[in-house]
Amino acid sequence: MKNQEKRTIVVMGASRGIGHASAKLLTEQGFNIISISRSPSDVGISMQFDLYRQKDREKCITYLQREYSNGIYGILYCLGSYLYDEENIEEVEHLWQTNVVYLHTFITGLKNLLEKGAFPFNMEPNRYKTTLKKTSSIVAVASIDSIKGGANGRNPLYAAAKGAQVSYLRRISVSLSPIIRVNWIHAGFVMTSFTKDHILYYTNRDFKDQIDNKTLLNRAGAPTDIAALCSFLLDHEKSGWITGSGIVIDGGASVR
Ligand SMILES: NC(=O)c1ccc[n+]([C@@H]2O[C@H](COP(=O)([O-])OP(=O)(O)OC[C@H]3O[C@@H](n4cnc5c(N)ncnc54)[C@H](OP(=O)(O)O)[C@@H]3O)[C@@H](O)[C@H]2O)c1
């Protein structure tokens, strides 16, 4: 059994992008990180599984159940999910599976560990009583696309899959309460390899201006911007009274 003294967080999709930046920040904050991805991650304990494959999803859950039987404190779900061709039915199905079905598989497969790994903290004494509460946490990176129309109406199926992810998370935040908190992040345009436009952003001045001007802060998001919010929502010392909530982080783009 691995060291249980530090709070353990499993990051799905931790080799790059938002997951990697979050895993790095959480490690600096003293969490024990298990990084899951196909390629190795340089953060925490790196486990290589191809989560698009059923066998690997099963192996991943079995591994976590065996090695972390004392419990885990959190799950951060940042698994890459692409849709480049809306005409391609396999890609469309894949999008639904990565955003909803696999997320459900991990949550049901690891629920017992999240319950066991919930961390207690003393609430401020009040005039009625001092209550010892404990929670663990699930955070998923959803998208701003699920709550806004989008100026050009692009990517409706991606928006629908992210919307389904949010509906799913909202429901399970109820069924998993009060011990497991469930929150999600409506991220705007973040420069990672996920967005096929990221190279253009760095090489084409007009394209960069176009993206930057969509926000109120005149810049695209960095993975570290989202990581700060992920770590906040995972840590119940900071966000222990937040559950069933989606937080928008998009540089102000959605109020333009
Ligand atoms: N970037 C944005 O603008 C943006 C905006 C809103 C929401 N989001 C959401 O944020 C999440 C993360 O996006 P990101 O931008 O950080 O993506 P990213 O940079 O492409 O990173 C995706 C991560 O998922 C891992 N991954 C992909 N396929 C995998 C597989 N089959 N098995 C295991 N791991 C796999 C990748 O590692 P390996 O390739 O090594 O396996 C990588 O660590 C996605 O759900 C995305 O929809 C992103």
The ligand as an SDF file (V2000), in Angstrom:
LIG
                    3D

 48 52  0  0  0  0  0  0  0  0999 V2000
   -7.7510   23.6390  -23.9050 N   0  0  0  0  0  0  0  0  0  0  0  0
   -8.9250   24.2530  -23.9420 C   0  0  0  0  0  0  0  0  0  0  0  0
   -9.1090   25.3290  -24.5510 O   0  0  0  0  0  0  0  0  0  0  0  0
  -10.0900   23.6570  -23.1850 C   0  0  0  0  0  0  0  0  0  0  0  0
  -11.2150   24.4620  -22.9750 C   0  0  0  0  0  0  0  0  0  0  0  0
  -12.3090   23.9380  -22.3110 C   0  0  0  0  0  0  0  0  0  0  0  0
  -12.2590   22.6330  -21.8560 C   0  0  0  0  0  0  0  0  0  0  0  0
  -11.1610   21.8610  -22.0790 N   0  0  0  0  0  0  0  0  0  0  0  0
  -11.2090   20.4780  -21.6000 C   0  0  0  0  0  0  0  0  0  0  0  0
  -10.1350   20.2160  -20.7400 O   0  0  0  0  0  0  0  0  0  0  0  0
   -9.7720   18.8360  -20.8090 C   0  0  0  0  0  0  0  0  0  0  0  0
   -8.2580   18.7460  -20.9550 C   0  0  0  0  0  0  0  0  0  0  0  0
   -7.8960   19.4940  -22.0930 O   0  0  0  0  0  0  0  0  0  0  0  0
   -6.3870   19.9530  -22.3790 P   0  0  0  0  0  0  0  0  0  0  0  0
   -6.5050   21.1850  -23.1830 O   0  0  0  0  0  0  0  0  0  0  0  0
   -5.5500   19.9500  -21.1490 O   0  0  0  0  0  0  0  0  0  0  0  0
   -5.9330   18.7510  -23.3510 O   0  0  0  0  0  0  0  0  0  0  0  0
   -4.4920   18.1850  -23.7510 P   0  0  0  0  0  0  0  0  0  0  0  0
   -3.4330   19.2290  -23.6070 O   0  0  0  0  0  0  0  0  0  0  0  0
   -4.6870   17.5560  -25.0850 O   0  0  0  0  0  0  0  0  0  0  0  0
   -4.2200   17.0560  -22.6540 O   0  0  0  0  0  0  0  0  0  0  0  0
   -5.0030   15.9090  -22.6370 C   0  0  0  0  0  0  0  0  0  0  0  0
   -4.4570   14.9200  -21.6170 C   0  0  0  0  0  0  0  0  0  0  0  0
   -5.2710   13.7450  -21.7090 O   0  0  0  0  0  0  0  0  0  0  0  0
   -4.4010   12.6170  -21.8750 C   0  0  0  0  0  0  0  0  0  0  0  0
   -5.0440   11.6190  -22.7100 N   0  0  0  0  0  0  0  0  0  0  0  0
   -5.5360   11.7660  -23.9510 C   0  0  0  0  0  0  0  0  0  0  0  0
   -5.9840   10.6050  -24.4090 N   0  0  0  0  0  0  0  0  0  0  0  0
   -5.7610    9.6810  -23.4290 C   0  0  0  0  0  0  0  0  0  0  0  0
   -6.0050    8.3070  -23.3210 C   0  0  0  0  0  0  0  0  0  0  0  0
   -6.5400    7.5830  -24.3040 N   0  0  0  0  0  0  0  0  0  0  0  0
   -5.6520    7.6740  -22.1700 N   0  0  0  0  0  0  0  0  0  0  0  0
   -5.0770    8.3580  -21.1450 C   0  0  0  0  0  0  0  0  0  0  0  0
   -4.8200    9.6800  -21.2110 N   0  0  0  0  0  0  0  0  0  0  0  0
   -5.1590   10.3270  -22.3430 C   0  0  0  0  0  0  0  0  0  0  0  0
   -3.1750   13.1920  -22.5830 C   0  0  0  0  0  0  0  0  0  0  0  0
   -2.0350   12.3710  -22.3490 O   0  0  0  0  0  0  0  0  0  0  0  0
   -1.4660   11.2960  -23.4130 P   0  0  0  0  0  0  0  0  0  0  0  0
   -1.6330   11.8530  -24.7820 O   0  0  0  0  0  0  0  0  0  0  0  0
   -0.0550   11.1340  -22.9640 O   0  0  0  0  0  0  0  0  0  0  0  0
   -2.2550   10.0720  -23.1900 O   0  0  0  0  0  0  0  0  0  0  0  0
   -3.0170   14.5230  -21.8750 C   0  0  0  0  0  0  0  0  0  0  0  0
   -2.3170   14.3460  -20.6640 O   0  0  0  0  0  0  0  0  0  0  0  0
  -10.5740   18.2450  -21.9740 C   0  0  0  0  0  0  0  0  0  0  0  0
  -11.6710   17.5320  -21.4750 O   0  0  0  0  0  0  0  0  0  0  0  0
  -11.0620   19.4680  -22.7140 C   0  0  0  0  0  0  0  0  0  0  0  0
  -12.3220   19.2330  -23.3430 O   0  0  0  0  0  0  0  0  0  0  0  0
  -10.0750   22.3410  -22.7120 C   0  0  0  0  0  0  0  0  0  0  0  0
  1  2  1  0
  2  3  2  0
  2  4  1  0
  4  5  1  0
  4 48  2  0
  5  6  2  0
  6  7  1  0
  7  8  2  0
  8  9  1  0
  8 48  1  0
  9 10  1  0
  9 46  1  0
 10 11  1  0
 11 12  1  0
 11 44  1  0
 12 13  1  0
 13 14  1  0
 14 15  2  0
 14 16  1  0
 14 17  1  0
 17 18  1  0
 18 19  2  0
 18 20  1  0
 18 21  1  0
 21 22  1  0
 22 23  1  0
 23 24  1  0
 23 42  1  0
 24 25  1  0
 25 26  1  0
 25 36  1  0
 26 27  1  0
 26 35  1  0
 27 28  2  0
 28 29  1  0
 29 30  1  0
 29 35  2  0
 30 31  1  0
 30 32  2  0
 32 33  1  0
 33 34  2  0
 34 35  1  0
 36 37  1  0
 36 42  1  0
 37 38  1  0
 38 39  2  0
 38 40  1  0
 38 41  1  0
 42 43  1  0
 44 45  1  0
 44 46  1  0
 46 47  1  0
M  CHG  2   8   1  16  -1
M  END
$$$$
